[in-house]
Amino acid sequence: MRRREGEGKVRRLGRRLIDRLNSEEKGSEPRLGDRVSRNREGFSSLNNLIEELVQPGNCALVIGETGSGKTVFSLQFLCEGLFECGSIGTLVSFHNDKRDLIKYAREFGWHLKRFDRNETIKILAKRPSKPSSDNGMDAVKEVIKMVEDIEADRIALDGLQTLSRFFRNERGFEEGLKFLKRELRKQKCLSIMTSNPKFGFQEIMDSVLILHQINSRFGRIREIEIKKAWGTDKGGTISFEITNEGVRFEDKGQYSPEREN
């Protein structure tokens, strides 16, 4: 059994290298080694921001209304992790099916279908069934098993509010969420989870980021508010936009000093 597990890990490492090398050739993805710089004043990639605010084994909650960019954040967090760090990832969605996720990622030049096939970014898309405590914990355990099976370095869980529908009540969901966080911490898995603004369990998360979108006569203004970041004194807001290449920060991702904690 150990030999088979070792062989599986070697195959995944080989696929990870292939995907990173392919990203060099295709031109639609960041080149291998083009790790964007980070300094204490700002960020030039979403990956830089998450790595600064969230330690391995910890979890960030990304909150936003529909259309604020939560799914783009989830996809880009995993893809930049693969391109820049060689990190194996798991994408979990409880409100989008697999085909829709692959199609959406393709709009930004991210070849999610290939990554899923190679198990460098594995997809789990699951719709809620009849609520019960068993269904909820079974869904959580399925997520944990996928992380363990591919030895994922990162996980993005898109749609906590939909996951809650697997559980019979709020208390059961809270217990399931805490169990999931504990198991991901054991795996030292860097995690982000998304939800709408009505999510009521912010206090159990290590970091909380809020995506704001404001419609004005000059167009849509987007900002990330860093509400909480465990282990760092970072705070304030960062302006960003969503382009055909994903999330891009304005002004090198600098914090707005007038709103900094």
C-alpha positions as a Python dict, from the first residue, in 0.01 Angstrom:
ca = {
    (1, 'M'): (0, 0, 0),
    (2, 'R'): (279, 245, 92),
    (3, 'R'): (452, 173, -236),
    (4, 'R'): (135, 249, -431),
    (5, 'E'): (87, 571, -235),
    (6, 'G'): (446, 670, -310),
    (7, 'E'): (401, 597, -680),
    (8, 'G'): (85, 810, -680),
    (9, 'K'): (274, 1101, -530),
    (10, 'V'): (551, 1073, -790),
    (11, 'R'): (293, 1074, -1071),
    (12, 'R'): (124, 1384, -929),
    (13, 'L'): (459, 1563, -898),
    (14, 'G'): (529, 1478, -1262),
    (15, 'R'): (190, 1608, -1371),
    (16, 'R'): (243, 1924, -1168),
    (17, 'L'): (570, 1988, -1353),
    (18, 'I'): (403, 1920, -1688),
    (19, 'D'): (122, 2166, -1614),
    (20, 'R'): (370, 2434, -1511),
    (21, 'L'): (579, 2378, -1823),
    (22, 'N'): (266, 2384, -2041),
    (23, 'S'): (176, 2718, -1890),
    (24, 'E'): (504, 2852, -2032),
    (25, 'E'): (426, 2733, -2382),
    (26, 'K'): (62, 2840, -2409),
    (27, 'G'): (121, 3205, -2323),
    (28, 'S'): (-228, 3241, -2174),
    (29, 'E'): (-98, 3156, -1828),
    (30, 'P'): (193, 3299, -1625),
    (31, 'R'): (531, 3163, -1723),
    (32, 'L'): (717, 2925, -1492),
    (33, 'G'): (937, 3131, -1264),
    (34, 'D'): (747, 3455, -1323),
    (35, 'R'): (659, 3481, -957),
    (36, 'V'): (537, 3834, -909),
    (37, 'S'): (707, 4043, -645),
    (38, 'R'): (567, 4136, -307),
    (39, 'N'): (675, 4408, -69),
    (40, 'R'): (547, 4540, 260),
    (41, 'E'): (347, 4818, 91),
    (42, 'G'): (143, 4623, -159),
    (43, 'F'): (77, 4318, -373),
    (44, 'S'): (94, 4246, -743),
    (45, 'S'): (-101, 3918, -745),
    (46, 'L'): (-386, 3755, -558),
    (47, 'N'): (-148, 3475, -460),
    (48, 'N'): (81, 3730, -290),
    (49, 'L'): (-211, 3873, -95),
    (50, 'I'): (-339, 3538, 31),
    (51, 'E'): (9, 3416, 127),
    (52, 'E'): (66, 3735, 328),
    (53, 'L'): (-265, 3713, 513),
    (54, 'V'): (-316, 3339, 556),
    (55, 'Q'): (-65, 3089, 696),
    (56, 'P'): (-53, 2724, 579),
    (57, 'G'): (-312, 2531, 776),
    (58, 'N'): (-527, 2840, 827),
    (59, 'C'): (-848, 2941, 655),
    (60, 'A'): (-968, 3269, 504),
    (61, 'L'): (-1334, 3349, 456),
    (62, 'V'): (-1409, 3554, 143),
    (63, 'I'): (-1747, 3728, 168),
    (64, 'G'): (-1935, 3900, -112),
    (65, 'E'): (-2265, 3955, -286),
    (66, 'T'): (-2351, 3773, -609),
    (67, 'G'): (-2122, 3902, -885),
    (68, 'S'): (-1856, 4037, -649),
    (69, 'G'): (-1592, 3791, -773),
    (70, 'K'): (-1590, 3509, -519),
    (71, 'T'): (-1566, 3228, -778),
    (72, 'V'): (-1291, 3412, -968),
    (73, 'F'): (-1099, 3446, -642),
    (74, 'S'): (-1134, 3073, -577),
    (75, 'L'): (-1014, 2974, -924),
    (76, 'Q'): (-728, 3222, -933),
    (77, 'F'): (-610, 3131, -584),
    (78, 'L'): (-559, 2771, -702),
    (79, 'C'): (-425, 2847, -1050),
    (80, 'E'): (-169, 3102, -931),
    (81, 'G'): (-69, 2860, -658),
    (82, 'L'): (2, 2600, -925),
    (83, 'F'): (181, 2839, -1163),
    (84, 'E'): (385, 3033, -908),
    (85, 'C'): (445, 2775, -633),
    (86, 'G'): (372, 2434, -787),
    (87, 'S'): (95, 2386, -528),
    (88, 'I'): (-154, 2103, -582),
    (89, 'G'): (-509, 2222, -523),
    (90, 'T'): (-867, 2112, -466),
    (91, 'L'): (-1166, 2311, -591),
    (92, 'V'): (-1495, 2237, -415),
    (93, 'S'): (-1822, 2391, -529),
    (94, 'F'): (-2169, 2324, -396),
    (95, 'H'): (-2357, 2552, -638),
    (96, 'N'): (-2177, 2518, -973),
    (97, 'D'): (-2139, 2198, -1171),
    (98, 'K'): (-1806, 2081, -1308),
    (99, 'R'): (-1869, 2176, -1670),
    (100, 'D'): (-1970, 2531, -1577),
    (101, 'L'): (-1656, 2575, -1365),
    (102, 'I'): (-1431, 2450, -1646),
    (103, 'K'): (-1603, 2677, -1898),
    (104, 'Y'): (-1582, 2979, -1668),
    (105, 'A'): (-1213, 2922, -1591),
    (106, 'R'): (-1141, 2900, -1964),
    (107, 'E'): (-1261, 3259, -2007),
    (108, 'F'): (-958, 3369, -1805),
    (109, 'G'): (-714, 3133, -1983),
    (110, 'W'): (-705, 2874, -1704),
    (111, 'H'): (-712, 2515, -1835),
    (112, 'L'): (-905, 2365, -1547),
    (113, 'K'): (-1010, 2054, -1739),
    (114, 'R'): (-647, 1955, -1790),
    (115, 'F'): (-557, 2032, -1431),
    (116, 'D'): (-845, 1818, -1305),
    (117, 'R'): (-743, 1530, -1530),
    (118, 'N'): (-382, 1555, -1412),
    (119, 'E'): (-493, 1593, -1048),
    (120, 'T'): (-299, 1914, -1006),
    (121, 'I'): (-625, 2098, -935),
    (122, 'K'): (-894, 1840, -859),
    (123, 'I'): (-1261, 1943, -882),
    (124, 'L'): (-1542, 1830, -655),
    (125, 'A'): (-1883, 1971, -759),
    (126, 'K'): (-2173, 1855, -546),
    (127, 'R'): (-2538, 1960, -517),
    (128, 'P'): (-2722, 1957, -183),
    (129, 'S'): (-2947, 1661, -113),
    (130, 'K'): (-3213, 1625, 156),
    (131, 'P'): (-3076, 1798, 470),
    (132, 'S'): (-2958, 1571, 753),
    (133, 'S'): (-2666, 1551, 992),
    (134, 'D'): (-2540, 1242, 809),
    (135, 'N'): (-2550, 1407, 466),
    (136, 'G'): (-2366, 1711, 595),
    (137, 'M'): (-2082, 1521, 762),
    (138, 'D'): (-2058, 1285, 463),
    (139, 'A'): (-2005, 1588, 236),
    (140, 'V'): (-1737, 1727, 469),
    (141, 'K'): (-1561, 1391, 488),
    (142, 'E'): (-1568, 1364, 107),
    (143, 'V'): (-1387, 1697, 85),
    (144, 'I'): (-1127, 1586, 340),
    (145, 'K'): (-1071, 1256, 159),
    (146, 'M'): (-1005, 1435, -171),
    (147, 'V'): (-752, 1663, -2),
    (148, 'E'): (-578, 1363, 152),
    (149, 'D'): (-588, 1152, -166),
    (150, 'I'): (-410, 1408, -385),
    (151, 'E'): (-205, 1553, -96),
    (152, 'A'): (-338, 1899, -173),
    (153, 'D'): (-148, 2206, -62),
    (154, 'R'): (-449, 2432, -113),
    (155, 'I'): (-826, 2415, -115),
    (156, 'A'): (-1091, 2661, -231),
    (157, 'L'): (-1444, 2586, -113),
    (158, 'D'): (-1686, 2804, -308),
    (159, 'G'): (-2028, 2834, -144),
    (160, 'L'): (-2044, 2777, 232),
    (161, 'Q'): (-2407, 2888, 243),
    (162, 'T'): (-2493, 2603, 2),
    (163, 'L'): (-2292, 2352, 206),
    (164, 'S'): (-2504, 2449, 508),
    (165, 'R'): (-2809, 2306, 328),
    (166, 'F'): (-2665, 1956, 367),
    (167, 'F'): (-2712, 1989, 743),
    (168, 'R'): (-3033, 1962, 940),
    (169, 'N'): (-2970, 2274, 1148),
    (170, 'E'): (-2724, 2556, 1214),
    (171, 'R'): (-2559, 2381, 1506),
    (172, 'G'): (-2481, 2075, 1295),
    (173, 'F'): (-2333, 2295, 1024),
    (174, 'E'): (-2111, 2477, 1274),
    (175, 'E'): (-1982, 2145, 1409),
    (176, 'G'): (-1917, 2020, 1055),
    (177, 'L'): (-1734, 2340, 962),
    (178, 'K'): (-1512, 2326, 1271),
    (179, 'F'): (-1433, 1961, 1198),
    (180, 'L'): (-1339, 2050, 840),
    (181, 'K'): (-1110, 2331, 958),
    (182, 'R'): (-937, 2102, 1210),
    (183, 'E'): (-870, 1835, 948),
    (184, 'L'): (-741, 2086, 693),
    (185, 'R'): (-511, 2229, 959),
    (186, 'K'): (-369, 1880, 1019),
    (187, 'Q'): (-293, 1860, 647),
    (188, 'K'): (-133, 2210, 661),
    (189, 'C'): (-362, 2300, 375),
    (190, 'L'): (-392, 2669, 286),
    (191, 'S'): (-766, 2728, 256),
    (192, 'I'): (-1016, 2986, 139),
    (193, 'M'): (-1393, 2952, 166),
    (194, 'T'): (-1653, 3183, 16),
    (195, 'S'): (-1997, 3289, 129),
    (196, 'N'): (-2258, 3560, 96),
    (197, 'P'): (-2269, 3845, 353),
    (198, 'K'): (-2531, 3668, 568),
    (199, 'F'): (-2282, 3401, 675),
    (200, 'G'): (-2275, 3401, 1054),
    (201, 'F'): (-1956, 3213, 1148),
    (202, 'Q'): (-1687, 3473, 1081),
    (203, 'E'): (-1550, 3439, 1435),
    (204, 'I'): (-1425, 3083, 1375),
    (205, 'M'): (-1226, 3182, 1065),
    (206, 'D'): (-860, 3285, 1080),
    (207, 'S'): (-896, 3565, 825),
    (208, 'V'): (-1196, 3747, 680),
    (209, 'L'): (-1192, 3934, 347),
    (210, 'I'): (-1496, 4124, 222),
    (211, 'L'): (-1546, 4199, -148),
    (212, 'H'): (-1724, 4529, -206),
    (213, 'Q'): (-1867, 4649, -536),
    (214, 'I'): (-2006, 4999, -584),
    (215, 'N'): (-2182, 5113, -900),
    (216, 'S'): (-2112, 5477, -987),
    (217, 'R'): (-2142, 5697, -1294),
    (218, 'F'): (-1775, 5622, -1361),
    (219, 'G'): (-1836, 5246, -1363),
    (220, 'R'): (-1808, 4968, -1108),
    (221, 'I'): (-1565, 5021, -822),
    (222, 'R'): (-1431, 4705, -654),
    (223, 'E'): (-1249, 4682, -322),
    (224, 'I'): (-1124, 4413, -85),
    (225, 'E'): (-1169, 4495, 281),
    (226, 'I'): (-935, 4307, 512),
    (227, 'K'): (-1156, 4271, 817),
    (228, 'K'): (-943, 4017, 1005),
    (229, 'A'): (-607, 3852, 942),
    (230, 'W'): (-475, 3622, 1216),
    (231, 'G'): (-106, 3670, 1296),
    (232, 'T'): (-67, 3999, 1108),
    (233, 'D'): (-152, 4364, 1165),
    (234, 'K'): (-255, 4416, 801),
    (235, 'G'): (-587, 4586, 743),
    (236, 'G'): (-769, 4842, 533),
    (237, 'T'): (-892, 4817, 175),
    (238, 'I'): (-733, 4734, -159),
    (239, 'S'): (-877, 4839, -495),
    (240, 'F'): (-899, 4577, -769),
    (241, 'E'): (-1063, 4500, -1100),
    (242, 'I'): (-1164, 4181, -1278),
    (243, 'T'): (-1020, 4158, -1629),
    (244, 'N'): (-1000, 3881, -1887),
    (245, 'E'): (-693, 3764, -1693),
    (246, 'G'): (-870, 3753, -1359),
    (247, 'V'): (-823, 3970, -1051),
    (248, 'R'): (-581, 4258, -1099),
    (249, 'F'): (-485, 4505, -828),
    (250, 'E'): (-470, 4878, -887),
    (251, 'D'): (-180, 5090, -756),
    (252, 'K'): (27, 4774, -697),
    (253, 'G'): (-230, 4646, -449),
    (254, 'Q'): (-152, 4912, -189),
    (255, 'Y'): (-370, 4954, 118),
    (256, 'S'): (-583, 5267, 138),
    (257, 'P'): (-417, 5447, 432),
    (258, 'E'): (-727, 5638, 536),
    (259, 'R'): (-908, 5307, 606),
    (260, 'E'): (-615, 5106, 739),
    (261, 'N'): (-656, 4947, 1085),
}
